[in-house]
Structures are given as structure tokens and as C-alpha cells.
């Protein structure tokens, strides 16, 4: 997967050059099978399978209809897959092939690549979440959003946090293979313990303790609880905001062409 980016000739053309870079990134990601699998297909298929495995009645394990529980939860799977797998692999492959050095030599501003990756990641999350809801609606229905403001803040903060983490991981991994291996090792335990696996009520104390400190679980709580009206998740949201600010600062500092 290769692309040619023409350099801007003057500093006044930087905004246009950055837009071209974002457009090129979106085209490349749409052709990437890893993106199509983990960001688009995997959350939807997993939601359809797991969401239909526990019936529709609330019980001791699920405080609400299990199908609604998993529809609300799988927003976070999209966020995690984007930040832990898609972006790190994509950026590390650029570093491995020397694309970042060529961009620097072409005169792109230092911030343009990081901005392009952040915009691309956020757009990928938005599109994937909309597709997830479109599939869930006729199968399980979409649960009513009890607190839209808090849910919106949770989605925004969680997306910014994991997009920044993805950019940061991509800049420190030596190769695309290393980024893929690291991303998968981080993603699947978080997915099983914090989002798409069994509900916390049926986990052992040890697993629940691990789950409670996973960043992806905190993002899930910040979205799912106010969405389903089972809590306000203020503590989780505040921690996610702190993670988003810290990860964004580190990514901006680390990302240099």
C-alpha cells in the first residue's frame, strides 16, 4: 500500500496540503484489510453473536436487557480497535518504509501528519459506530439514550484518548509487525475483560479488579452507564478525560516528521 504526496510549495499552502494528506489517508485505510476487519467487521459480528447469547431479560448479571447492554458496549470495541490496532499498524508501516522522512523532506509542517492521523481515526470511529447501530437496529434495537450529554462526552473523550494512544504507539513501534503484535496483545484482554466479554457480575474478584483499571473498560463505563441509565459514571469519565489529555500531549510531543 503506497501513496505519493506532493509537497506544498509555500507555507500558505499548508492547510490545503494537510487536507490532501487526510484525503489520501482515508483512501488508503479503506483499502486496508486490517481496517475493514477490526474496525468495521469485527465489532459488528461480535455484537451480533454475543448480544444474542444471553436472552433479553435483566437478571443478577445484567441490570438491563443483555442485548441493550452489548449494543451500548460495542461502541467501545470500535474505539479500542481503532486506537490499538488500526492506527499503530498504519503509522508504524509508514515509519518502516521511510514515508515520514519523505514527508518531512517535502516540506509538510511537523503537526500535519499527527493531525491527519487523528482526523482519520476519529472519522473511522464515527463511520464504524454508525454502521454498528444500523446493523443493531433491526436485530436487537437501539437502546434509548438516557443522558445524551454524558454519553456524547464519553464517546468524544474515549475516542480522543484512544486515537492519541494509537498515534503514540505507532511512533514508538519499530515495524508494522511489532505494532500489530503489541496492538493485538493490548486489545483482546481489554475486549474480553472490559467490553465484549462476560459482565463484571460473573467475573472472579481477580478478573474484576483487572477489568476495573483497564482504560477501555473506563471508556465503556463512561458511555454505557449514562446511555442505559444505570449510573452517571462521573469518575470513569474524569479518568478518561485525563487519559485523553495526557495521551494527546505525549502523541503531539512524540510525533515528529
Secondary structure, DSSP 8 states (H G I E B T S, - for coil): --------SSGGGHHHHHHHHHHHHHHHHHT-HHHIIIIIIHHHHHHHHHHTSS-S---SS-SS-HHHHHHHHHHHHHHHHIIIIIHHHHHHHHHHHTHHHHHHHTT--HHHHHHHHHHHHHHHHHHHHHHHHHHHHHHT-----S-HHHHHHHHHHHHHHHHHHHHHHHHH-SSHHHHHHHHHHHHHHHIIIIISSS-GGGS-HHHHHHHHT-HHHHHHHHHHHHHHTS---HHHHHHHHHHHHHHHHHHHHH---
